[in-house]
């Protein structure tokens, strides 16, 4: 029996203080440790994340605090519903 997947939540983040490739790597590793985040695409000053549920800003900021960056903007981009194969 197949377990139904939850919709994927896409969230765009703007992050202050990122200036180098090291910053990108540090933010990626910080976001990878947040429960609920399945994927992160990080570039200077921003990140696009995919979550299996809504992740509170406070949890994202707590992860960023550890590496020294600040979440400035969060925008929920869209939800993607899983498709089921027809029998």
N, C-alpha and C positions, 0 to 999 in steps of 0.2 A: 504494500500500500504506500503510495507516494504522499509525503507530507506537503501540504500547500505552502508555497513560499509567500512571504510578506512582500508588499509593494516596496520598491526601492525609493528612498527619498534622496533627491539630489540637492545639495546645499552649496552655495557659493560663499566663500569667506574672503574678506579683505583683512590683511594682517600687517600691522605696523612694525617697522624695525628691521625688515629683511633687506639686506644689501648685497649678499654674496651667495655663491653656490653652497657654502657651508650652512648658511641660514636656511636654505631650501631643504637641505638634508636633515637639519635639526628639527625643523617644523614637521617634515614628513615622518620622522621617527616618533615625534611627540604625538601626532595624530594617530599613528598606527597603534599606539597603546591605549587609545580611548575605546572603551567597550561600546559596541554598536556601529562604529565606523568600519565599513567593509573595504573601502578603497579610497585613496587620496591621490590627487594629481596636484602637485605643489609647484608653484613658480614664484619668482620674486614678487612679494606683496600680496599674493593671493593663493587660494587653494579651492579646488572643487572636490567635494567629498560625496561619497555614496554611503547611506546609512540604511540599516534594516529597521530602524525606528528613529523617532525624533531624539536627537542628542541635545540636551540643554546647553545654552551658551556658557553657563558656569562650568560645566565639565570640559568643554573645549578650551575655555580660558585657563582653567587649572592646568591643563596639559601644556599650553603655551607659556604659562608663567614659569614652568620648570626650565624651559630653554630661553626665556627672556624676551618674549614677543607679546604683542597685544592684539586681540581681536577687535577690529574697528567696525566692521559691517558684516552682517549675515543676511543672506537672501535665499529663501527656499525657491529653488528653480522649478522642480516638478517632481511628481511621483510617477513611477513606471510600474504598471501592474504586470505581474508575471503572466505569461501566456501558457495555456494548457494544450497539450497535443490532443487532437481529435482521436477518438478510438478507431 
